[in-house]
Every structure is written in C-alpha cells, then in structure tokens.
Amino acid sequence: MPTYCPFCGGRLIYDNRVRLYTCQSCGVTLTLDEIVMEREKLAGLARGSDTKKKEAQGYLKWWLSSKKQSED
Ligand SMILES: [Zn+2]
C-alpha cells in the first residue's frame, strides 16, 4: 500500500469518493496506477545512472592501466 508521494516523499491521503491519492506536501493527486508507475520510473532511473557510472569508472581504469602497460 503506497502511502508516500513519489515526487516529494510527502504523505498521501486516499480519498474514497474520487479514488485518488492526494499528497499533503505538494498537493499532487495520483491514482494507484500512477503512483506505481512513477515509483518504477524513478527506481529505473536510479539503477540506470548507477550502472552507467560504474561502467564508466571501469572503462577509465582499464584505459589508464592499458596505457601504462604500453608505455612501459
Ligand atoms: Zn508530494
């Protein structure tokens, strides 16, 4: 059960009459599907950037070490 806003982390209040979650902090209204979607999007972005960063670091290390070896 999602209770926190995917945008600001504020508390979401469920309104039975309109079947929407309203954020107490930023005032955004979301359906359950939208909350799940936004969370997955954010989680995917976080994972993606992390992997890219690690790949870049690994490549740099390899490039530096291979350069050193060829100079020796
Ligand atoms: Zn919010």
N, CA, C, O and the ligand as a Tripos MOL2 file, in Angstrom:
@<TRIPOS>MOLECULE
protein
  289   287    73     0     0
PROTEIN
NO_CHARGES

@<TRIPOS>ATOM
      1 N           0.8390   -1.2180    0.0000 N.3       1 MET1
      2 CA          0.0000    0.0000    0.0000 C.3       1 MET1
      3 C           0.8640    1.2540    0.0000 C.2       1 MET1
      4 O           1.5580    1.5330    0.9780 O.2       1 MET1
      5 N           0.8250    2.0000   -1.0790 N.am      2 PRO2
      6 CA          1.6740    3.1950   -1.1380 C.3       2 PRO2
      7 C           1.1060    4.3190   -0.2790 C.2       2 PRO2
      8 O          -0.0750    4.6520   -0.3780 O.2       2 PRO2
      9 N           1.9300    4.8830    0.5390 N.am      3 THR3
     10 CA          1.4660    5.9630    1.3960 C.3       3 THR3
     11 C           2.3170    7.2100    1.2500 C.2       3 THR3
     12 O           2.0320    8.2300    1.8780 O.2       3 THR3
     13 N           3.3630    7.1440    0.4250 N.am      4 TYR4
     14 CA          4.2290    8.3110    0.2820 C.3       4 TYR4
     15 C           4.3190    8.7800   -1.1720 C.2       4 TYR4
     16 O           4.3350    7.9740   -2.1020 O.2       4 TYR4
     17 N           4.3770   10.0830   -1.3390 N.am      5 CYS5
     18 CA          4.4090   10.7080   -2.6560 C.3       5 CYS5
     19 C           5.7090   10.3560   -3.3950 C.2       5 CYS5
     20 O           6.7950   10.5000   -2.8340 O.2       5 CYS5
     21 N           5.6040    9.8960   -4.6450 N.am      6 PRO6
     22 CA          6.8060    9.5560   -5.3970 C.3       6 PRO6
     23 C           7.6200   10.7790   -5.8140 C.2       6 PRO6
     24 O           8.7800   10.6490   -6.2060 O.2       6 PRO6
     25 N           7.0200   11.9560   -5.7320 N.am      7 PHE7
     26 CA          7.7120   13.1850   -6.1550 C.3       7 PHE7
     27 C           8.4380   13.8640   -5.0070 C.2       7 PHE7
     28 O           9.5950   14.2600   -5.1450 O.2       7 PHE7
     29 N           7.7570   14.0010   -3.8730 N.am      8 CYS8
     30 CA          8.3650   14.7630   -2.7750 C.3       8 CYS8
     31 C           8.5210   13.9340   -1.5070 C.2       8 CYS8
     32 O           9.1450   14.3920   -0.5500 O.2       8 CYS8
     33 N           7.9660   12.7210   -1.4800 N.am      9 GLY9
     34 CA          8.0770   11.8830   -0.2920 C.3       9 GLY9
     35 C           7.0810   12.2410    0.7940 C.2       9 GLY9
     36 O           7.1300   11.7030    1.9000 O.2       9 GLY9
     37 N           6.1720   13.1600    0.4690 N.am     10 GLY10
     38 CA          5.1500   13.5560    1.4390 C.3      10 GLY10
     39 C           4.1110   12.4740    1.6410 C.2      10 GLY10
     40 O           4.0630   11.4990    0.8920 O.2      10 GLY10
     41 N           3.2940   12.6440    2.6360 N.am     11 ARG11
     42 CA          2.2910   11.6420    2.9530 C.3      11 ARG11
     43 C           1.0980   11.7490    2.0190 C.2      11 ARG11
     44 O           0.6070   12.8460    1.7520 O.2      11 ARG11
     45 N           0.6300   10.6040    1.5190 N.am     12 LEU12
     46 CA         -0.5210   10.5760    0.6240 C.3      12 LEU12
     47 C          -1.7810   10.1940    1.4000 C.2      12 LEU12
     48 O          -1.7770    9.2670    2.2100 O.2      12 LEU12
     49 N          -2.8350   10.9190    1.1350 N.am     13 ILE13
     50 CA         -4.1200   10.6390    1.7600 C.3      13 ILE13
     51 C          -5.0770   10.1120    0.6970 C.2      13 ILE13
     52 O          -5.2720   10.7510   -0.3370 O.2      13 ILE13
     53 N          -5.6640    8.9690    0.9420 N.am     14 TYR14
     54 CA         -6.5770    8.3710   -0.0310 C.3      14 TYR14
     55 C          -7.9810    8.9260    0.1540 C.2      14 TYR14
     56 O          -8.5170    8.9730    1.2610 O.2      14 TYR14
     57 N          -8.5630    9.3460   -0.9730 N.am     15 ASP15
     58 CA         -9.9330    9.8620   -0.9480 C.3      15 ASP15
     59 C         -10.8510    8.8350   -1.6050 C.2      15 ASP15
     60 O         -10.7970    8.6250   -2.8160 O.2      15 ASP15
     61 N         -11.6710    8.2170   -0.8130 N.am     16 ASN16
     62 CA        -12.5770    7.1660   -1.3010 C.3      16 ASN16
     63 C         -13.5470    7.6570   -2.3720 C.2      16 ASN16
     64 O         -13.8640    6.9210   -3.3070 O.2      16 ASN16
     65 N         -14.0140    8.8790   -2.2450 N.am     17 ARG17
     66 CA        -15.0430    9.3860   -3.1580 C.3      17 ARG17
     67 C         -14.5210    9.5130   -4.5780 C.2      17 ARG17
     68 O         -15.2310    9.1960   -5.5330 O.2      17 ARG17
     69 N         -13.2850    9.9740   -4.7240 N.am     18 VAL18
     70 CA        -12.7180   10.1560   -6.0740 C.3      18 VAL18
     71 C         -11.6960    9.0810   -6.4070 C.2      18 VAL18
     72 O         -11.1990    9.0210   -7.5310 O.2      18 VAL18
     73 N         -11.3790    8.2280   -5.4280 N.am     19 ARG19
     74 CA        -10.3990    7.1440   -5.6000 C.3      19 ARG19
     75 C          -9.0490    7.6830   -6.0570 C.2      19 ARG19
     76 O          -8.4220    7.1550   -6.9750 O.2      19 ARG19
     77 N          -8.6350    8.7230   -5.4060 N.am     20 LEU20
     78 CA         -7.3430    9.3340   -5.7300 C.3      20 LEU20
     79 C          -6.5420    9.5410   -4.4550 C.2      20 LEU20
     80 O          -7.0910    9.7320   -3.3700 O.2      20 LEU20
     81 N          -5.2340    9.4970   -4.6230 N.am     21 TYR21
     82 CA         -4.3390    9.8180   -3.5120 C.3      21 TYR21
     83 C          -3.9060   11.2700   -3.6490 C.2      21 TYR21
     84 O          -3.4880   11.7000   -4.7240 O.2      21 TYR21
     85 N          -4.0050   12.0160   -2.5740 N.am     22 THR22
     86 CA         -3.5860   13.4050   -2.5850 C.3      22 THR22
     87 C          -2.3990   13.5810   -1.6420 C.2      22 THR22
     88 O          -2.4210   13.1300   -0.4970 O.2      22 THR22
     89 N          -1.3680   14.2440   -2.1490 N.am     23 CYS23
     90 CA         -0.1750   14.4670   -1.3400 C.3      23 CYS23
     91 C          -0.3940   15.6570   -0.4110 C.2      23 CYS23
     92 O          -0.8520   16.7170   -0.8380 O.2      23 CYS23
     93 N          -0.0670   15.4680    0.8430 N.am     24 GLN24
     94 CA         -0.2350   16.5430    1.8200 C.3      24 GLN24
     95 C           0.8270   17.6090    1.6650 C.2      24 GLN24
     96 O           0.6240   18.7530    2.0720 O.2      24 GLN24
     97 N           1.9620   17.2460    1.0760 N.am     25 SER25
     98 CA          3.0700   18.1980    0.9710 C.3      25 SER25
     99 C           3.0110   19.0340   -0.3040 C.2      25 SER25
    100 O           3.0540   20.2620   -0.2410 O.2      25 SER25
    101 N           2.9110   18.3680   -1.4770 N.am     26 CYS26
    102 CA          2.9530   19.1280   -2.7300 C.3      26 CYS26
    103 C           1.5780   19.2260   -3.3850 C.2      26 CYS26
    104 O           1.4170   19.9470   -4.3700 O.2      26 CYS26
    105 N           0.5830   18.5100   -2.8520 N.am     27 GLY27
    106 CA         -0.7770   18.6680   -3.3400 C.3      27 GLY27
    107 C          -1.1060   17.9240   -4.6190 C.2      27 GLY27
    108 O          -2.1900   18.1060   -5.1730 O.2      27 GLY27
    109 N          -0.1960   17.0890   -5.1010 N.am     28 VAL28
    110 CA         -0.4380   16.3450   -6.3260 C.3      28 VAL28
    111 C          -1.4870   15.2540   -6.0610 C.2      28 VAL28
    112 O          -1.5180   14.6620   -4.9820 O.2      28 VAL28
    113 N          -2.3500   14.9960   -7.0650 N.am     29 THR29
    114 CA         -3.3140   13.9120   -6.9390 C.3      29 THR29
    115 C          -2.9460   12.7990   -7.9160 C.2      29 THR29
    116 O          -2.6940   13.0530   -9.0940 O.2      29 THR29
    117 N          -2.9170   11.5870   -7.4260 N.am     30 LEU30
    118 CA         -2.4830   10.4510   -8.2370 C.3      30 LEU30
    119 C          -3.4070    9.2560   -8.0320 C.2      30 LEU30
    120 O          -3.9630    9.0560   -6.9520 O.2      30 LEU30
    121 N          -3.5560    8.4710   -9.0880 N.am     31 THR31
    122 CA         -4.2190    7.1820   -8.9370 C.3      31 THR31
    123 C          -3.1820    6.1720   -8.4660 C.2      31 THR31
    124 O          -1.9800    6.4330   -8.5170 O.2      31 THR31
    125 N          -3.6520    5.0290   -8.0130 N.am     32 LEU32
    126 CA         -2.7280    3.9920   -7.5560 C.3      32 LEU32
    127 C          -1.7940    3.5790   -8.6910 C.2      32 LEU32
    128 O          -0.5990    3.3820   -8.4720 O.2      32 LEU32
    129 N          -2.3330    3.4480   -9.8910 N.am     33 ASP33
    130 CA         -1.5210    3.0740  -11.0530 C.3      33 ASP33
    131 C          -0.4210    4.1020  -11.3120 C.2      33 ASP33
    132 O           0.7190    3.7480  -11.6120 O.2      33 ASP33
    133 N          -0.7790    5.3640  -11.1920 N.am     34 GLU34
    134 CA          0.1990    6.4280  -11.4440 C.3      34 GLU34
    135 C           1.3180    6.4050  -10.4050 C.2      34 GLU34
    136 O           2.4830    6.6320  -10.7310 O.2      34 GLU34
    137 N           0.9610    6.1350   -9.1770 N.am     35 ILE35
    138 CA          1.9700    6.0720   -8.1160 C.3      35 ILE35
    139 C           2.9490    4.9400   -8.3940 C.2      35 ILE35
    140 O           4.1630    5.1180   -8.3010 O.2      35 ILE35
    141 N           2.4100    3.7770   -8.7360 N.am     36 VAL36
    142 CA          3.2560    2.6180   -9.0300 C.3      36 VAL36
    143 C           4.1600    2.9120  -10.2320 C.2      36 VAL36
    144 O           5.3480    2.5880  -10.2310 O.2      36 VAL36
    145 N           3.5670    3.5350  -11.2550 N.am     37 MET37
    146 CA          4.3040    3.8700  -12.4740 C.3      37 MET37
    147 C           5.4560    4.8250  -12.1780 C.2      37 MET37
    148 O           6.5830    4.6110  -12.6230 O.2      37 MET37
    149 N           5.1600    5.8800  -11.4210 N.am     38 GLU38
    150 CA          6.1800    6.8810  -11.0910 C.3      38 GLU38
    151 C           7.2980    6.2620  -10.2570 C.2      38 GLU38
    152 O           8.4730    6.5780  -10.4420 O.2      38 GLU38
    153 N           6.9230    5.3890   -9.3500 N.am     39 ARG39
    154 CA          7.9280    4.7510   -8.4940 C.3      39 ARG39
    155 C           8.8630    3.8770   -9.3210 C.2      39 ARG39
    156 O          10.0780    3.8820   -9.1260 O.2      39 ARG39
    157 N           8.2760    3.1300  -10.2430 N.am     40 GLU40
    158 CA          9.0880    2.2570  -11.0960 C.3      40 GLU40
    159 C          10.0090    3.0750  -11.9910 C.2      40 GLU40
    160 O          11.1570    2.7050  -12.2380 O.2      40 GLU40
    161 N           9.4780    4.1940  -12.4680 N.am     41 LYS41
    162 CA         10.2730    5.0860  -13.3290 C.3      41 LYS41
    163 C          11.4770    5.6150  -12.5520 C.2      41 LYS41
    164 O          12.6050    5.6000  -13.0450 O.2      41 LYS41
    165 N          11.2180    6.0840  -11.3290 N.am     42 LEU42
    166 CA         12.2870    6.6380  -10.5070 C.3      42 LEU42
    167 C          13.3060    5.5600  -10.1480 C.2      42 LEU42
    168 O          14.5130    5.7990  -10.1870 O.2      42 LEU42
    169 N          12.8180    4.3860   -9.8020 N.am     43 ALA43
    170 CA         13.7140    3.2860   -9.4380 C.3      43 ALA43
    171 C          14.5630    2.8900  -10.6440 C.2      43 ALA43
    172 O          15.7510    2.6030  -10.5030 O.2      43 ALA43
    173 N          13.9500    2.8750  -11.8300 N.am     44 GLY44
    174 CA         14.6750    2.5280  -13.0480 C.3      44 GLY44
    175 C          15.7470    3.5530  -13.3620 C.2      44 GLY44
    176 O          16.8540    3.1930  -13.7630 O.2      44 GLY44
    177 N          15.4320    4.8210  -13.1830 N.am     45 LEU45
    178 CA         16.3970    5.8800  -13.4510 C.3      45 LEU45
    179 C          17.5690    5.7870  -12.4910 C.2      45 LEU45
    180 O          18.7210    5.9500  -12.8940 O.2      45 LEU45
    181 N          17.2820    5.5270  -11.2320 N.am     46 ALA46
    182 CA         18.3280    5.4550  -10.2220 C.3      46 ALA46
    183 C          19.2680    4.2940  -10.5310 C.2      46 ALA46
    184 O          20.4880    4.4360  -10.4510 O.2      46 ALA46
    185 N          18.6920    3.1480  -10.8820 N.am     47 ARG47
    186 CA         19.5110    1.9890  -11.2140 C.3      47 ARG47
    187 C          20.3340    2.2530  -12.4710 C.2      47 ARG47
    188 O          21.5170    1.9170  -12.5310 O.2      47 ARG47
    189 N          19.6940    2.8590  -13.4760 N.am     48 GLY48
    190 CA         20.3630    3.1040  -14.7450 C.3      48 GLY48
    191 C          21.5810    3.9950  -14.5990 C.2      48 GLY48
    192 O          22.6430    3.6960  -15.1440 O.2      48 GLY48
    193 N          21.4290    5.0940  -13.8600 N.am     49 SER49
    194 CA         22.5420    6.0260  -13.7210 C.3      49 SER49
    195 C          23.6720    5.3950  -12.9110 C.2      49 SER49
    196 O          24.8490    5.6530  -13.1630 O.2      49 SER49
    197 N          23.3070    4.5800  -11.9550 N.am     50 ASP50
    198 CA         24.3000    3.9190  -11.1260 C.3      50 ASP50
    199 C          25.1430    2.9590  -11.9670 C.2      50 ASP50
    200 O          26.3680    2.9210  -11.8490 O.2      50 ASP50
    201 N          24.4780    2.2000  -12.7990 N.am     51 THR51
    202 CA         25.1850    1.2320  -13.6420 C.3      51 THR51
    203 C          26.1010    1.9460  -14.6220 C.2      51 THR51
    204 O          27.2390    1.5290  -14.8380 O.2      51 THR51
    205 N          25.6000    3.0230  -15.2130 N.am     52 LYS52
    206 CA         26.3960    3.7680  -16.1870 C.3      52 LYS52
    207 C          27.6500    4.3380  -15.5410 C.2      52 LYS52
    208 O          28.7280    4.3160  -16.1350 O.2      52 LYS52
    209 N          27.5040    4.8460  -14.3270 N.am     53 LYS53
    210 CA         28.6170    5.4320  -13.6010 C.3      53 LYS53
    211 C          29.6940    4.3710  -13.3700 C.2      53 LYS53
    212 O          30.8820    4.6080  -13.5910 O.2      53 LYS53
    213 N          29.2470    3.1990  -12.9200 N.am     54 LYS54
    214 CA         30.1900    2.1260  -12.6370 C.3      54 LYS54
    215 C          30.8930    1.6760  -13.9090 C.2      54 LYS54
    216 O          32.0940    1.4040  -13.9030 O.2      54 LYS54
    217 N          30.1440    1.6020  -14.9900 N.am     55 GLU55
    218 CA         30.7290    1.1840  -16.2710 C.3      55 GLU55
    219 C          31.7800    2.1860  -16.7200 C.2      55 GLU55
    220 O          32.8420    1.7950  -17.2050 O.2      55 GLU55
    221 N          31.4980    3.4570  -16.5660 N.am     56 ALA56
    222 CA         32.4320    4.4970  -16.9810 C.3      56 ALA56
    223 C          33.7040    4.4330  -16.1390 C.2      56 ALA56
    224 O          34.8090    4.5800  -16.6610 O.2      56 ALA56
    225 N          33.5470    4.2180  -14.8660 N.am     57 GLN57
    226 CA         34.7060    4.1230  -13.9840 C.3      57 GLN57
    227 C          35.5650    2.9160  -14.3430 C.2      57 GLN57
    228 O          36.7940    2.9870  -14.3570 O.2      57 GLN57
    229 N          34.8930    1.8130  -14.6300 N.am     58 GLY58
    230 CA         35.6070    0.5970  -15.0020 C.3      58 GLY58
    231 C          36.3760    0.7870  -16.2890 C.2      58 GLY58
    232 O          37.5070    0.3180  -16.4130 O.2      58 GLY58
    233 N          35.7810    1.4640  -17.2410 N.am     59 TYR59
    234 CA         36.4210    1.7070  -18.5260 C.3      59 TYR59
    235 C          37.6370    2.6110  -18.3540 C.2      59 TYR59
    236 O          38.6870    2.3870  -18.9570 O.2      59 TYR59
    237 N          37.4760    3.6270  -17.5270 N.am     60 LEU60
    238 CA         38.5810    4.5650  -17.2930 C.3      60 LEU60
    239 C          39.7740    3.8490  -16.6780 C.2      60 LEU60
    240 O          40.9180    4.0710  -17.0730 O.2      60 LEU60
    241 N          39.4900    2.9830  -15.7020 N.am     61 LYS61
    242 CA         40.5520    2.2180  -15.0600 C.3      61 LYS61
    243 C          41.2740    1.3400  -16.0800 C.2      61 LYS61
    244 O          42.5020    1.2630  -16.1020 O.2      61 LYS61
    245 N          40.4800    0.6840  -16.9200 N.am     62 TRP62
    246 CA         41.0560   -0.2110  -17.9250 C.3      62 TRP62
    247 C          41.9150    0.5830  -18.9080 C.2      62 TRP62
    248 O          43.0020    0.1540  -19.2970 O.2      62 TRP62
    249 N          41.3980    1.7560  -19.3010 N.am     63 TRP63
    250 CA         42.0920    2.5910  -20.2800 C.3      63 TRP63
    251 C          43.4160    3.0870  -19.7140 C.2      63 TRP63
    252 O          44.4420    3.0790  -20.3940 O.2      63 TRP63
    253 N          43.3740    3.5250  -18.4390 N.am     64 LEU64
    254 CA         44.5860    4.0280  -17.7990 C.3      64 LEU64
    255 C          45.6240    2.9170  -17.6320 C.2      64 LEU64
    256 O          46.8100    3.1360  -17.8790 O.2      64 LEU64
    257 N          45.1880    1.7370  -17.2170 N.am     65 SER65
    258 CA         46.1190    0.6340  -16.9820 C.3      65 SER65
    259 C          46.7140    0.1260  -18.2960 C.2      65 SER65
    260 O          47.8890   -0.2330  -18.3570 O.2      65 SER65
    261 N          45.8950    0.1010  -19.3360 N.am     66 SER66
    262 CA         46.4010   -0.4000  -20.6230 C.3      66 SER66
    263 C          47.3780    0.6130  -21.2140 C.2      66 SER66
    264 O          48.3300    0.2330  -21.8960 O.2      66 SER66
    265 N          47.1500    1.8830  -20.9580 N.am     67 LYS67
    266 CA         48.0400    2.9230  -21.4680 C.3      67 LYS67
    267 C          49.4080    2.8200  -20.7780 C.2      67 LYS67
    268 O          50.4560    2.9360  -21.4130 O.2      67 LYS67
    269 N          49.3610    2.5990  -19.4560 N.am     68 LYS68
    270 CA         50.5790    2.4710  -18.6660 C.3      68 LYS68
    271 C          51.4270    1.3110  -19.1750 C.2      68 LYS68
    272 O          52.6450    1.4150  -19.3240 O.2      68 LYS68
    273 N          50.7380    0.2070  -19.4330 N.am     69 GLN69
    274 CA         51.4430   -1.0030  -19.8530 C.3      69 GLN69
    275 C          52.1130   -0.8250  -21.2160 C.2      69 GLN69
    276 O          53.2200   -1.3130  -21.4450 O.2      69 GLN69
    277 N          51.4310   -0.1250  -22.1080 N.am     70 SER70
    278 CA         52.0040    0.0290  -23.4360 C.3      70 SER70
    279 C          53.1890    0.9970  -23.4370 C.2      70 SER70
    280 O          54.0600    0.9270  -24.3040 O.2      70 SER70
    281 N          53.2080    1.8880  -22.4650 N.am     71 GLU71
    282 CA         54.3180    2.8440  -22.3740 C.3      71 GLU71
    283 C          55.5720    2.2130  -21.7770 C.2      71 GLU71
    284 O          56.6910    2.6320  -22.0720 O.2      71 GLU71
    285 N          55.3660    1.1900  -20.9250 N.am     72 ASP72
    286 CA         56.4970    0.5590  -20.2380 C.3      72 ASP72
    287 C          57.3630   -0.2810  -21.1020 C.2      72 ASP72
    288 O          58.3410   -0.8560  -20.6240 O.2      72 ASP72
    289 ZN          4.1840   15.2620   -2.9760 Zn       73 ZN73
@<TRIPOS>BOND
     1     1     2 1
     2     2     3 1
     3     3     4 2
     4     3     5 am
     5     5     6 1
     6     6     7 1
     7     7     8 2
     8     7     9 am
     9     9    10 1
    10    10    11 1
    11    11    12 2
    12    11    13 am
    13    13    14 1
    14    14    15 1
    15    15    16 2
    16    15    17 am
    17    17    18 1
    18    18    19 1
    19    19    20 2
    20    19    21 am
    21    21    22 1
    22    22    23 1
    23    23    24 2
    24    23    25 am
    25    25    26 1
    26    26    27 1
    27    27    28 2
    28    27    29 am
    29    29    30 1
    30    30    31 1
    31    31    32 2
    32    31    33 am
    33    33    34 1
    34    34    35 1
    35    35    36 2
    36    35    37 am
    37    37    38 1
    38    38    39 1
    39    39    40 2
    40    39    41 am
    41    41    42 1
    42    42    43 1
    43    43    44 2
    44    43    45 am
    45    45    46 1
    46    46    47 1
    47    47    48 2
    48    47    49 am
    49    49    50 1
    50    50    51 1
    51    51    52 2
    52    51    53 am
    53    53    54 1
    54    54    55 1
    55    55    56 2
    56    55    57 am
    57    57    58 1
    58    58    59 1
    59    59    60 2
    60    59    61 am
    61    61    62 1
    62    62    63 1
    63    63    64 2
    64    63    65 am
    65    65    66 1
    66    66    67 1
    67    67    68 2
    68    67    69 am
    69    69    70 1
    70    70    71 1
    71    71    72 2
    72    71    73 am
    73    73    74 1
    74    74    75 1
    75    75    76 2
    76    75    77 am
    77    77    78 1
    78    78    79 1
    79    79    80 2
    80    79    81 am
    81    81    82 1
    82    82    83 1
    83    83    84 2
    84    83    85 am
    85    85    86 1
    86    86    87 1
    87    87    88 2
    88    87    89 am
    89    89    90 1
    90    90    91 1
    91    91    92 2
    92    91    93 am
    93    93    94 1
    94    94    95 1
    95    95    96 2
    96    95    97 am
    97    97    98 1
    98    98    99 1
    99    99   100 2
   100    99   101 am
   101   101   102 1
   102   102   103 1
   103   103   104 2
   104   103   105 am
   105   105   106 1
   106   106   107 1
   107   107   108 2
   108   107   109 am
   109   109   110 1
   110   110   111 1
   111   111   112 2
   112   111   113 am
   113   113   114 1
   114   114   115 1
   115   115   116 2
   116   115   117 am
   117   117   118 1
   118   118   119 1
   119   119   120 2
   120   119   121 am
   121   121   122 1
   122   122   123 1
   123   123   124 2
   124   123   125 am
   125   125   126 1
   126   126   127 1
   127   127   128 2
   128   127   129 am
   129   129   130 1
   130   130   131 1
   131   131   132 2
   132   131   133 am
   133   133   134 1
   134   134   135 1
   135   135   136 2
   136   135   137 am
   137   137   138 1
   138   138   139 1
   139   139   140 2
   140   139   141 am
   141   141   142 1
   142   142   143 1
   143   143   144 2
   144   143   145 am
   145   145   146 1
   146   146   147 1
   147   147   148 2
   148   147   149 am
   149   149   150 1
   150   150   151 1
   151   151   152 2
   152   151   153 am
   153   153   154 1
   154   154   155 1
   155   155   156 2
   156   155   157 am
   157   157   158 1
   158   158   159 1
   159   159   160 2
   160   159   161 am
   161   161   162 1
   162   162   163 1
   163   163   164 2
   164   163   165 am
   165   165   166 1
   166   166   167 1
   167   167   168 2
   168   167   169 am
   169   169   170 1
   170   170   171 1
   171   171   172 2
   172   171   173 am
   173   173   174 1
   174   174   175 1
   175   175   176 2
   176   175   177 am
   177   177   178 1
   178   178   179 1
   179   179   180 2
   180   179   181 am
   181   181   182 1
   182   182   183 1
   183   183   184 2
   184   183   185 am
   185   185   186 1
   186   186   187 1
   187   187   188 2
   188   187   189 am
   189   189   190 1
   190   190   191 1
   191   191   192 2
   192   191   193 am
   193   193   194 1
   194   194   195 1
   195   195   196 2
   196   195   197 am
   197   197   198 1
   198   198   199 1
   199   199   200 2
   200   199   201 am
   201   201   202 1
   202   202   203 1
   203   203   204 2
   204   203   205 am
   205   205   206 1
   206   206   207 1
   207   207   208 2
   208   207   209 am
   209   209   210 1
   210   210   211 1
   211   211   212 2
   212   211   213 am
   213   213   214 1
   214   214   215 1
   215   215   216 2
   216   215   217 am
   217   217   218 1
   218   218   219 1
   219   219   220 2
   220   219   221 am
   221   221   222 1
   222   222   223 1
   223   223   224 2
   224   223   225 am
   225   225   226 1
   226   226   227 1
   227   227   228 2
   228   227   229 am
   229   229   230 1
   230   230   231 1
   231   231   232 2
   232   231   233 am
   233   233   234 1
   234   234   235 1
   235   235   236 2
   236   235   237 am
   237   237   238 1
   238   238   239 1
   239   239   240 2
   240   239   241 am
   241   241   242 1
   242   242   243 1
   243   243   244 2
   244   243   245 am
   245   245   246 1
   246   246   247 1
   247   247   248 2
   248   247   249 am
   249   249   250 1
   250   250   251 1
   251   251   252 2
   252   251   253 am
   253   253   254 1
   254   254   255 1
   255   255   256 2
   256   255   257 am
   257   257   258 1
   258   258   259 1
   259   259   260 2
   260   259   261 am
   261   261   262 1
   262   262   263 1
   263   263   264 2
   264   263   265 am
   265   265   266 1
   266   266   267 1
   267   267   268 2
   268   267   269 am
   269   269   270 1
   270   270   271 1
   271   271   272 2
   272   271   273 am
   273   273   274 1
   274   274   275 1
   275   275   276 2
   276   275   277 am
   277   277   278 1
   278   278   279 1
   279   279   280 2
   280   279   281 am
   281   281   282 1
   282   282   283 1
   283   283   284 2
   284   283   285 am
   285   285   286 1
   286   286   287 1
   287   287   288 2
@<TRIPOS>SUBSTRUCTURE
     1 MET1         2 RESIDUE 1 A MET
     2 PRO2         6 RESIDUE 1 A PRO
     3 THR3        10 RESIDUE 1 A THR
     4 TYR4        14 RESIDUE 1 A TYR
     5 CYS5        18 RESIDUE 1 A CYS
     6 PRO6        22 RESIDUE 1 A PRO
     7 PHE7        26 RESIDUE 1 A PHE
     8 CYS8        30 RESIDUE 1 A CYS
     9 GLY9        34 RESIDUE 1 A GLY
    10 GLY10       38 RESIDUE 1 A GLY
    11 ARG11       42 RESIDUE 1 A ARG
    12 LEU12       46 RESIDUE 1 A LEU
    13 ILE13       50 RESIDUE 1 A ILE
    14 TYR14       54 RESIDUE 1 A TYR
    15 ASP15       58 RESIDUE 1 A ASP
    16 ASN16       62 RESIDUE 1 A ASN
    17 ARG17       66 RESIDUE 1 A ARG
    18 VAL18       70 RESIDUE 1 A VAL
    19 ARG19       74 RESIDUE 1 A ARG
    20 LEU20       78 RESIDUE 1 A LEU
    21 TYR21       82 RESIDUE 1 A TYR
    22 THR22       86 RESIDUE 1 A THR
    23 CYS23       90 RESIDUE 1 A CYS
    24 GLN24       94 RESIDUE 1 A GLN
    25 SER25       98 RESIDUE 1 A SER
    26 CYS26      102 RESIDUE 1 A CYS
    27 GLY27      106 RESIDUE 1 A GLY
    28 VAL28      110 RESIDUE 1 A VAL
    29 THR29      114 RESIDUE 1 A THR
    30 LEU30      118 RESIDUE 1 A LEU
    31 THR31      122 RESIDUE 1 A THR
    32 LEU32      126 RESIDUE 1 A LEU
    33 ASP33      130 RESIDUE 1 A ASP
    34 GLU34      134 RESIDUE 1 A GLU
    35 ILE35      138 RESIDUE 1 A ILE
    36 VAL36      142 RESIDUE 1 A VAL
    37 MET37      146 RESIDUE 1 A MET
    38 GLU38      150 RESIDUE 1 A GLU
    39 ARG39      154 RESIDUE 1 A ARG
    40 GLU40      158 RESIDUE 1 A GLU
    41 LYS41      162 RESIDUE 1 A LYS
    42 LEU42      166 RESIDUE 1 A LEU
    43 ALA43      170 RESIDUE 1 A ALA
    44 GLY44      174 RESIDUE 1 A GLY
    45 LEU45      178 RESIDUE 1 A LEU
    46 ALA46      182 RESIDUE 1 A ALA
    47 ARG47      186 RESIDUE 1 A ARG
    48 GLY48      190 RESIDUE 1 A GLY
    49 SER49      194 RESIDUE 1 A SER
    50 ASP50      198 RESIDUE 1 A ASP
    51 THR51      202 RESIDUE 1 A THR
    52 LYS52      206 RESIDUE 1 A LYS
    53 LYS53      210 RESIDUE 1 A LYS
    54 LYS54      214 RESIDUE 1 A LYS
    55 GLU55      218 RESIDUE 1 A GLU
    56 ALA56      222 RESIDUE 1 A ALA
    57 GLN57      226 RESIDUE 1 A GLN
    58 GLY58      230 RESIDUE 1 A GLY
    59 TYR59      234 RESIDUE 1 A TYR
    60 LEU60      238 RESIDUE 1 A LEU
    61 LYS61      242 RESIDUE 1 A LYS
    62 TRP62      246 RESIDUE 1 A TRP
    63 TRP63      250 RESIDUE 1 A TRP
    64 LEU64      254 RESIDUE 1 A LEU
    65 SER65      258 RESIDUE 1 A SER
    66 SER66      262 RESIDUE 1 A SER
    67 LYS67      266 RESIDUE 1 A LYS
    68 LYS68      270 RESIDUE 1 A LYS
    69 GLN69      274 RESIDUE 1 A GLN
    70 SER70      278 RESIDUE 1 A SER
    71 GLU71      282 RESIDUE 1 A GLU
    72 ASP72      286 RESIDUE 1 A ASP
    73 ZN73       289 GROUP 0 **** ****
